[in-house]
Amino acid sequence: KNYLKAMESFTKSANQGNSKGKYYLGVLYEEGKGTENDLKKAIELFTQSAKQDFPVANYKLGLMLCYGKGFSINFTKAGAYFQNVLSKCFKFFFKENFQGCQKKPRTFHVDVRENVPTRSGLSKGLPFGT
């Protein structure tokens, strides 16, 4: 693994405003790979990425708050970051899987014989989401 090359690439991406670049650059600073370990810089980059709605950065900050890594332990603030993750992921899931729901809603039910969630219009017993 060439961490110096990764450092160069993620720095360029972060400087261009890319939220994923900021996050992964933060990981390198956090772990001290390709650079000196700098938790303060890592947190700064994770925070910037989280403000750009990159869910993984919100999750990372939540974990850091839970474990007191770079912060005092604060479950309330951690919960807010985790809530943000759930909110973003739900919106993505909903958009990707239920586009057009307003026009033609899909209904879901459980096939009691199989106890398997199914989507109406599909054969019984097919798992939800297939």
C-alpha positions in Angstrom: 0.0 0.0 0.0 1.4 3.4 -1.0 0.1 5.8 1.6 2.1 8.7 0.3 0.4 8.4 -3.0 -3.0 8.0 -1.3 -2.2 11.1 0.8 -1.4 13.1 -2.4 -4.6 11.9 -4.1 -6.9 12.5 -1.2 -5.3 15.9 -0.5 -6.0 17.0 -4.1 -9.6 15.7 -3.9 -10.2 17.4 -0.5 -8.8 20.7 -1.8 -11.3 20.5 -4.6 -14.1 20.2 -2.0 -14.8 16.5 -2.4 -16.5 15.2 0.8 -15.2 11.6 0.3 -11.7 13.0 -0.3 -11.9 14.9 3.0 -13.1 11.8 4.8 -10.4 9.5 3.5 -7.7 12.1 4.1 -9.0 12.3 7.6 -8.6 8.6 8.0 -4.9 8.9 6.9 -4.3 11.6 9.5 -6.2 9.6 12.2 -4.1 6.5 11.5 -0.9 8.3 10.8 -0.5 6.6 7.4 1.4 8.7 4.8 1.7 11.5 7.4 2.2 12.1 11.1 -0.8 11.1 13.3 -2.9 14.3 13.7 -6.2 13.6 15.4 -7.1 17.3 15.5 -6.7 17.5 11.7 -8.6 14.2 11.2 -11.6 15.6 13.2 -11.5 18.8 11.2 -11.7 16.8 7.9 -14.4 14.5 9.2 -16.4 17.5 10.3 -16.1 19.2 7.0 -17.1 16.0 5.2 -20.1 15.5 7.5 -21.2 19.0 6.9 -21.3 18.0 3.2 -23.7 15.2 4.1 -21.2 12.3 3.7 -22.9 9.7 6.0 -19.7 7.8 6.8 -18.1 10.9 8.2 -21.2 11.4 10.5 -20.9 7.8 11.6 -17.1 8.2 12.3 -17.7 11.3 14.4 -20.4 9.5 16.3 -18.1 6.6 17.1 -15.3 9.0 18.1 -17.7 10.7 20.5 -18.9 7.4 22.0 -15.4 6.2 22.6 -13.9 9.5 23.6 -11.4 9.5 20.8 -10.4 13.2 20.3 -13.4 14.3 22.3 -14.9 13.9 25.7 -17.4 11.1 25.6 -20.8 12.6 24.7 -23.6 10.2 23.8 -26.0 13.0 23.1 -23.8 14.5 20.4 -22.9 11.0 19.1 -26.6 10.3 18.8 -27.2 13.4 16.7 -24.5 12.2 14.3 -26.0 8.7 14.1 -29.4 10.2 13.5 -28.0 12.2 10.6 -26.6 8.9 9.2 -29.9 7.2 9.4 -31.7 10.2 7.9 -29.3 10.3 4.9 -29.3 6.6 4.4 -33.1 6.4 4.6 -33.6 9.2 2.1 -31.1 7.4 -0.3 -32.8 4.1 0.2 -36.3 5.6 -0.3 -35.2 7.5 -3.4 -33.5 4.5 -5.0 -36.1 1.9 -4.2 -39.4 3.7 -4.2 -39.2 6.3 -7.0 -42.6 7.1 -8.3 -44.4 6.0 -5.1 -46.6 9.0 -5.2 -48.0 8.0 -8.6 -48.4 4.2 -8.1 -47.8 3.1 -4.5 -46.4 -0.4 -4.0 -47.9 -2.4 -1.3 -46.1 -4.9 0.9 -47.4 -7.8 2.8 -46.2 -10.9 4.6 -46.9 -14.3 3.0 -48.1 -16.0 6.2 -47.3 -19.4 4.8 -43.7 -18.5 4.3 -43.4 -15.6 6.7 -41.5 -13.7 4.0 -42.2 -10.1 3.1 -43.3 -9.8 -0.5 -44.1 -6.9 -2.8 -47.5 -7.0 -4.4 -47.5 -8.0 -8.0 -44.6 -10.5 -7.5 -44.9 -14.2 -6.9 -45.5 -15.1 -3.3 -42.4 -16.1 -1.4 -40.0 -13.8 -3.2 -38.0 -11.8 -0.6 -38.7 -8.1 -0.2 -36.5 -5.9 -2.4 -35.9 -8.5 -5.2 
